[in-house]
Amino acid sequence: MTTLPRLDVVIPVLNGEATLKDAVDSVLQQSGVRTRAIVVDAGSTDATVPLIQQMQCERVQLVQTQQPLLAGAARNLGL
């Protein structure tokens, strides 16, 4: 039995409701690896968080912070 390698992708986001679903879907549709999307929300005020919560997918993890973070800090938090 061959075990596929695991790939975790950290997606930092702030008010990204317009493009986030496409980004997460792209991660989950990769072949040849077991993928997980770790979405780090840095205090979005749009529907970003409800969008991720509605996905109800075990391969999508939401990490929230109420303080604004730059992309690098959000990636570090996701790690």
C-alpha positions as CSV (number, residue, x, y, z in Angstrom):
1,M,0.0,0.0,0.0
2,T,1.4,3.4,-1.0
3,T,0.8,6.3,1.3
4,L,0.5,9.7,-0.4
5,P,2.7,12.5,0.9
6,R,0.9,15.1,2.9
7,L,0.8,18.8,1.9
8,D,-0.5,21.4,4.3
9,V,-1.0,24.8,2.7
10,V,-1.4,27.9,4.8
11,I,-3.6,30.6,3.3
12,P,-3.4,34.0,5.1
13,V,-6.5,36.1,4.5
14,L,-8.0,39.4,5.4
15,N,-11.4,40.2,3.8
16,G,-10.9,37.7,1.1
17,E,-14.4,36.3,0.6
18,A,-14.4,37.0,-3.1
19,T,-11.5,34.7,-3.9
20,L,-11.0,32.4,-0.9
21,K,-13.3,29.6,-2.0
22,D,-11.4,29.2,-5.3
23,A,-8.1,29.2,-3.4
24,V,-9.2,26.5,-1.0
25,D,-10.8,24.4,-3.7
26,S,-7.5,24.6,-5.7
27,V,-5.6,23.2,-2.7
28,L,-8.1,20.4,-2.1
29,Q,-8.2,19.4,-5.8
30,Q,-4.4,18.6,-6.0
31,S,-3.7,15.0,-7.0
32,G,-0.9,12.8,-5.8
33,V,-0.8,14.3,-2.3
34,R,-3.1,14.4,0.8
35,T,-3.9,18.1,1.2
36,R,-5.1,20.3,4.0
37,A,-5.8,24.0,3.8
38,I,-5.1,26.0,6.9
39,V,-6.9,29.4,6.5
40,V,-5.6,32.1,8.9
41,D,-8.1,34.9,9.2
42,A,-6.5,38.1,10.5
43,G,-9.7,39.9,11.6
44,S,-11.8,40.0,8.4
45,T,-15.0,42.1,8.5
46,D,-16.6,40.5,5.4
47,A,-18.1,37.0,5.1
48,T,-14.7,35.3,5.0
49,V,-15.2,33.4,8.3
50,P,-18.8,32.2,7.7
51,L,-17.7,31.1,4.2
52,I,-15.0,28.8,5.6
53,Q,-17.3,27.6,8.4
54,Q,-20.0,26.6,5.8
55,M,-17.5,24.4,4.0
56,Q,-17.6,21.9,6.8
57,C,-14.7,20.0,5.4
58,E,-12.3,18.1,7.7
59,R,-9.4,19.1,5.4
60,V,-10.0,22.8,5.9
61,Q,-8.8,24.3,9.2
62,L,-9.7,27.8,10.3
63,V,-7.4,29.8,12.6
64,Q,-8.7,33.2,13.7
65,T,-7.1,36.2,15.3
66,Q,-8.7,39.5,16.0
67,Q,-5.6,41.5,15.5
68,P,-4.5,42.5,12.0
69,L,-1.5,40.5,10.8
70,L,0.8,41.0,7.8
71,A,0.9,38.0,5.5
72,G,4.2,36.7,7.0
73,A,2.9,36.8,10.5
74,A,-0.3,35.1,9.5
75,R,1.6,32.3,7.8
76,N,3.8,31.8,10.9
77,L,0.6,31.6,13.0
78,G,-0.8,28.9,10.6
79,L,2.4,26.9,11.0
